[in-house]
Amino acid sequence: MRDFIKLVNETIVLFDGGIGTQLQAVGLELGQAPERWNLDKPDLVEKVHQDYINTGAQVVTTNSFGASQLKLATIGLDNQTLQINQAAAAIARRAAGDDHFVAGSIGPTGALLMMGDVDVKELEQGFITQARGLLLGGVDLFIIETMSDLEEALLALRAVKSISDKPVIVSMTFEPGQHGYRTMMGIDIPTAVKELEEKGADVIGTNCGIGMDKAIEIVKEINELTTLPILAEPNAGLPRLEQDRTVYDELPAEMAQKLPELINSGARIVGGCCGTTPEHTRHFRAILKSRNL
C-alpha cells in the first residue's frame, strides 16, 4: 500500500460518493441509522463499497459517519461504539482489499459545545473511542467531515492524532451568505483553514451542503490560504422532496464536466457527497482518465 499523502502529491485521488443515499437505495428506511447495518446487514454495506470500487474509486469511506458515542446514544447503541466502528472499517477493508484505501469517517455529534450540551472531555473521549474502533477495523486514514463547528472539528482532530499517526482529512461544510462562505456556526474559510493547519490537519476540505459550482468557489478560496492538499466532495446539487423522495438534480455527466475546473481550482482529492452514486464515480473516473490525471 502506497503512502496516501505521497499519492495525493503525485496525482488526483478519487474518493467514493454518497453512502447513506446508496444504502437507502437498497432498503434503508428514512430515519433509520445507517450505522446499525454494519452489524445487521454487512453484506449490503460491503456491496455499496464494492460498487464504488468497481466504478473507479481509489478510496472508500466507512459507514460510520454517525457512529460517534453521542450519536449512537440516541438509538441506544452507545455501548457498542467500538464494535460498530470496527465493523464499519472491516467491511470497507474487505471491499477495498490491498489495492484501495479505506477512510474512516467521523461526522459531527449534533451536540452544541457553545451551549454547553456536552462536556468537552466527554466529547473528545467519544471521538477517541470511535477512532480506535476504526483503527482496529483497518482504516488507512481518517476523514472528519461535514463539520460546521470548528471547535468540534478540532476536538475530533486532536482525538484522532492522540492515538494514530495516520493521515487526517478535516472537511468543513460552508454555505454562501452576505459575508462570503461560512459554516452554519458562522466560521469563515480563513479562520477554519488557519486553525486546522496549525492543529495538524494533513488535508483540508469541503463537503456537503453545496453543488459543484459553489465547491469550485470554496476550493479557490482555500487554495489561496494553504499549501496543504485540498479535498472537495460536493453534493449532487441541493436536495428537494418529490413524492416523499429526496431528489438531487446534478446528474453524473453534468458534474463530471465541471471536474476539471474543480481540479484547476486546487482540489487534489475529489469525490461526491449526498446524492452522488457509483455512476457519478464512473463519470469522474472517465474524465480523469481522459485528462491523464
C-alpha positions as CSV (number, residue, x, y, z in Angstrom):
1,M,0.0,0.0,0.0
2,R,1.5,3.3,-1.1
3,D,1.5,6.3,1.3
4,F,-1.7,8.2,0.9
5,I,-0.2,11.7,1.1
6,K,2.5,10.8,-1.3
7,L,-0.1,9.6,-3.8
8,V,-2.1,12.8,-3.4
9,N,1.0,14.8,-4.2
10,E,1.6,12.7,-7.3
11,T,-1.9,12.6,-8.8
12,I,-5.5,13.4,-8.4
13,V,-7.2,10.9,-6.0
14,L,-10.8,9.8,-6.4
15,F,-12.9,9.2,-3.4
16,D,-16.3,7.4,-3.5
17,G,-19.7,9.2,-3.3
18,G,-22.7,9.2,-1.0
19,I,-23.0,6.2,1.4
20,G,-26.3,6.9,3.2
21,T,-28.2,7.6,0.0
22,Q,-26.9,4.4,-1.6
23,L,-28.0,2.4,1.4
24,Q,-31.4,3.9,1.1
25,A,-31.5,2.7,-2.5
26,V,-31.1,-0.9,-1.2
27,G,-33.7,-0.7,1.5
28,L,-32.5,1.6,4.4
29,E,-35.6,3.5,5.6
30,L,-35.6,7.2,6.1
31,G,-34.8,8.0,9.7
32,Q,-33.1,4.6,10.2
33,A,-29.5,4.7,11.4
34,P,-27.2,3.5,8.6
35,E,-24.5,2.6,11.1
36,R,-26.8,-0.2,12.5
37,W,-26.4,-2.0,9.2
38,N,-22.7,-2.6,10.0
39,L,-23.9,-5.2,12.4
40,D,-27.3,-6.2,10.9
41,K,-26.6,-6.1,7.1
42,P,-22.9,-6.0,6.5
43,D,-23.2,-7.6,3.0
44,L,-25.3,-4.8,1.8
45,V,-22.9,-2.2,3.2
46,E,-20.0,-4.1,1.5
47,K,-21.9,-4.1,-1.8
48,V,-22.1,-0.3,-1.7
49,H,-18.3,0.0,-1.2
50,Q,-17.7,-2.6,-3.9
51,D,-19.9,-0.7,-6.4
52,Y,-17.8,2.4,-5.9
53,I,-14.5,0.5,-6.3
54,N,-15.9,-1.1,-9.5
55,T,-16.6,2.3,-11.0
56,G,-13.2,3.7,-10.3
57,A,-12.9,5.0,-6.7
58,Q,-9.5,4.7,-5.1
59,V,-10.8,5.5,-1.6
60,V,-13.9,4.1,0.1
61,T,-15.4,5.8,3.1
62,T,-16.6,3.8,6.1
63,N,-20.3,3.6,7.0
64,S,-19.5,5.3,10.3
65,F,-20.4,9.0,9.8
66,G,-22.9,8.9,12.6
67,A,-21.2,6.4,14.8
68,S,-19.9,8.7,17.5
69,Q,-20.7,7.7,21.0
70,L,-23.1,10.6,21.4
71,K,-25.0,10.0,18.2
72,L,-25.3,6.2,18.9
73,A,-26.6,7.0,22.4
74,T,-29.8,8.5,20.7
75,I,-30.6,5.0,19.4
76,G,-29.4,3.1,22.5
77,L,-26.2,1.8,20.9
78,D,-23.5,3.9,22.6
79,N,-22.2,0.8,24.5
80,Q,-21.4,-0.7,21.0
81,T,-19.5,2.3,19.7
82,L,-16.2,0.4,19.4
83,Q,-17.8,-2.6,17.8
84,I,-19.8,-0.7,15.3
85,N,-16.9,1.4,14.1
86,Q,-14.6,-1.7,13.9
87,A,-17.3,-3.4,11.9
88,A,-17.6,-0.4,9.6
89,A,-13.9,-0.4,8.9
90,A,-13.6,-4.1,8.5
91,I,-16.5,-4.2,5.9
92,A,-14.8,-1.4,3.9
93,R,-11.5,-3.2,4.2
94,R,-12.9,-6.4,2.7
95,A,-14.2,-4.5,-0.3
96,A,-11.0,-2.4,-0.7
97,G,-8.5,-5.2,-0.4
98,D,-4.9,-4.1,-0.5
99,D,-5.2,-2.0,-3.7
100,H,-7.5,0.7,-2.4
101,F,-7.6,3.0,0.6
102,V,-10.1,3.0,3.4
103,A,-11.0,6.3,5.0
104,G,-12.6,6.2,8.5
105,S,-15.5,8.6,8.5
106,I,-16.1,10.7,11.7
107,G,-19.1,13.1,11.5
108,P,-20.5,15.8,13.9
109,T,-22.2,14.6,17.0
110,G,-25.0,17.1,16.9
111,A,-24.1,18.4,20.3
112,L,-23.6,22.2,20.7
113,L,-20.4,22.9,22.6
114,M,-21.1,26.6,22.7
115,M,-24.4,25.9,24.5
116,G,-22.8,23.5,27.0
117,D,-24.7,20.5,25.7
118,V,-21.8,18.2,26.4
119,D,-18.6,18.2,28.4
120,V,-15.5,18.8,26.2
121,K,-13.6,15.8,27.7
122,E,-16.6,13.5,27.2
123,L,-16.9,14.6,23.6
124,E,-13.1,14.0,23.0
125,Q,-13.2,10.6,24.7
126,G,-16.1,9.7,22.4
127,F,-14.1,10.6,19.3
128,I,-11.2,8.6,20.7
129,T,-13.4,5.5,21.1
130,Q,-14.7,5.9,17.6
131,A,-11.2,6.3,16.1
132,R,-10.0,3.3,18.0
133,G,-12.7,1.1,16.5
134,L,-11.9,2.4,13.0
135,L,-8.2,1.6,13.6
136,L,-9.0,-1.9,14.8
137,G,-11.0,-2.5,11.6
138,G,-8.2,-1.5,9.4
139,V,-8.5,2.1,8.1
140,D,-5.7,3.8,6.2
141,L,-6.7,7.3,7.0
142,F,-9.4,9.4,8.7
143,I,-11.9,11.9,7.3
144,I,-13.5,14.2,9.8
145,E,-16.3,15.5,7.6
146,T,-19.4,17.7,7.3
147,M,-18.2,19.8,10.3
148,S,-19.8,23.2,10.9
149,D,-18.5,23.8,14.5
150,L,-14.7,24.4,14.3
151,E,-14.2,23.6,18.0
152,E,-15.8,20.2,17.5
153,A,-13.7,19.6,14.4
154,L,-10.5,20.5,16.3
155,L,-11.5,18.2,19.1
156,A,-12.0,15.3,16.7
157,L,-8.7,16.1,15.1
158,R,-6.9,16.1,18.4
159,A,-8.6,12.9,19.5
160,V,-7.5,11.1,16.3
161,K,-4.0,12.4,16.4
162,S,-3.6,11.3,20.1
163,I,-3.9,7.6,19.1
164,S,-2.8,7.5,15.5
165,D,-0.2,8.8,13.1
166,K,-2.3,8.0,10.0
167,P,-3.3,11.0,7.7
168,V,-6.3,13.0,8.8
169,I,-8.6,15.0,6.5
170,V,-10.8,17.6,8.0
171,S,-13.7,18.8,5.8
172,M,-16.0,21.6,6.7
173,T,-19.4,22.4,5.2
174,F,-19.6,26.1,4.1
175,E,-22.7,27.9,2.9
176,P,-22.9,31.2,0.9
177,G,-24.1,34.3,2.6
178,Q,-23.9,38.1,2.7
179,H,-20.4,38.0,4.1
180,G,-19.0,35.2,2.0
181,Y,-18.8,31.5,2.7
182,R,-19.3,30.5,6.3
183,T,-20.3,27.3,8.2
184,M,-23.7,27.1,9.9
185,M,-21.9,28.2,13.1
186,G,-20.5,31.3,11.5
187,I,-16.9,30.1,10.8
188,D,-15.4,31.7,7.7
189,I,-12.9,29.9,5.4
190,P,-9.8,31.8,6.5
191,T,-10.4,31.0,10.2
192,A,-11.1,27.4,9.5
193,V,-8.0,26.9,7.3
194,K,-5.7,28.7,9.8
195,E,-6.8,26.7,12.8
196,L,-6.9,23.4,11.0
197,E,-3.5,23.8,9.6
198,E,-2.0,24.9,12.9
199,K,-3.5,22.0,14.7
200,G,-2.1,19.4,12.4
201,A,-4.7,18.5,9.7
202,D,-3.0,16.7,6.8
203,V,-5.7,17.7,4.3
204,I,-8.3,20.4,4.4
205,G,-11.5,20.1,2.5
206,T,-15.2,21.0,2.0
207,N,-18.1,18.6,1.5
208,C,-21.9,18.5,1.6
209,G,-24.4,21.4,1.5
210,I,-23.4,22.6,-1.9
211,G,-23.2,21.5,-5.6
212,M,-20.2,21.6,-7.9
213,D,-20.3,25.3,-8.8
214,K,-20.1,26.5,-5.2
215,A,-17.5,23.8,-4.4
216,I,-15.3,25.3,-7.0
217,E,-15.5,28.8,-5.4
218,I,-14.8,27.4,-1.9
219,V,-11.8,25.4,-3.1
220,K,-10.4,28.5,-4.8
221,E,-10.5,30.4,-1.6
222,I,-9.0,27.6,0.5
223,N,-6.2,27.2,-2.1
224,E,-5.2,30.8,-1.6
225,L,-4.7,30.2,2.1
226,T,-2.8,26.9,2.4
227,T,-0.3,24.7,0.7
228,L,-1.9,21.6,2.2
229,P,-3.8,19.2,-0.2
230,I,-7.4,20.1,-0.6
231,L,-10.4,17.7,-0.7
232,A,-13.7,18.6,-2.4
233,E,-16.8,16.4,-2.2
234,P,-19.9,18.3,-3.3
235,N,-23.5,17.1,-3.2
236,A,-25.2,16.3,-6.5
237,G,-26.9,19.7,-6.1
238,L,-29.3,20.7,-3.4
239,P,-31.8,18.2,-2.2
240,R,-35.6,18.6,-2.8
241,L,-38.5,16.4,-2.0
242,E,-40.5,14.8,-4.7
243,Q,-43.4,12.5,-3.7
244,D,-41.7,11.8,-0.3
245,R,-38.4,11.0,-2.0
246,T,-35.2,13.1,-1.7
247,V,-34.1,14.0,-5.2
248,Y,-30.7,15.5,-6.3
249,D,-30.6,17.2,-9.7
250,E,-26.9,17.2,-10.7
251,L,-26.6,14.3,-13.0
252,P,-23.3,12.3,-13.3
253,A,-22.3,13.6,-16.7
254,E,-23.1,17.2,-15.6
255,M,-21.0,17.1,-12.5
256,A,-18.1,15.3,-14.3
257,Q,-17.9,18.0,-16.9
258,K,-17.1,20.5,-14.2
259,L,-14.5,18.3,-12.6
260,P,-11.5,19.8,-14.5
261,E,-12.5,23.3,-13.2
262,L,-12.7,21.9,-9.6
263,I,-9.2,20.5,-10.0
264,N,-7.8,23.6,-11.6
265,S,-9.2,25.5,-8.6
266,G,-6.8,23.5,-6.3
267,A,-8.6,20.2,-5.4
268,R,-6.2,17.2,-5.2
269,I,-8.8,14.8,-3.8
270,V,-12.2,14.7,-5.4
271,G,-15.4,12.7,-4.9
272,G,-19.1,13.2,-4.0
273,C,-21.3,13.6,-1.0
274,C,-25.1,13.3,-0.7
275,G,-26.9,12.2,-3.9
276,T,-23.8,11.1,-5.7
277,T,-23.7,7.5,-6.9
278,P,-21.4,5.0,-8.4
279,E,-22.4,6.4,-11.8
280,H,-21.0,9.8,-10.7
281,T,-17.8,8.0,-9.8
282,R,-17.7,6.3,-13.2
283,H,-18.1,9.6,-15.0
284,F,-15.5,11.2,-12.7
285,R,-13.0,8.4,-13.5
286,A,-13.6,8.7,-17.2
287,I,-12.9,12.5,-17.1
288,L,-9.7,11.9,-15.0
289,K,-8.6,9.2,-17.5
290,S,-9.2,11.4,-20.5
291,R,-7.1,14.2,-18.9
292,N,-4.4,11.8,-17.8
293,L,-5.0,12.8,-14.2
